[in-house]
């Protein structure tokens, strides 16, 4: 996806710990035109899986998940990091480590919004270590729903996260792949 690749190269910044800062267009500040294109591309790539809802993690996954959900005309559910008083009953819970925050977080989803009859597409901002995505997969498994695909806007191929997802036997799509960081340079893969 050329528009995304250009934004990563122009506005992305490498931080300590191999963190890619893209908050000028995707996380803290969101470029709606870019996000619309991202949603349309994911909708095109995942049209055949017939998802009934999208699952993402709070907060950075919400924008790409919402834009994709709008294109597919299906609901998006985000796993919360804190249980609000409005979430009653026994929610699905899974712990994971946050690479950007450097601590453990709990992801929580209400059974009201993740049913055993659902066909769920996971969408997130990054595929790096895949810890967050694995936690989302476990939430889907707790619900009895069917995982039908995994998408991430940016993949750090050097982090090896994709390998931990291969056994799930679902399509995995990323829109831009980072091959490596070379000093302060972002080296993108020629794939996609």
Secondary structure, 3 states (H helix, E strand, C coil): CHHHHHHHHHHCEEECCCEEECCCCCCCCCCHHHHHHHHHHHHHHHHHHCCCEEEEECCCCHHHHHHHHHHHCCEEEEEECCCCCCCCCCCEEEEEEECCCCEEEEEEECCCCCCCCCEEEEEEEEECCCHHHHHHHHHHHHHCCEEEEEEEEEEEHHHCHHHHCHHHCCEEEEEEEEEEEECCEEEECCCC
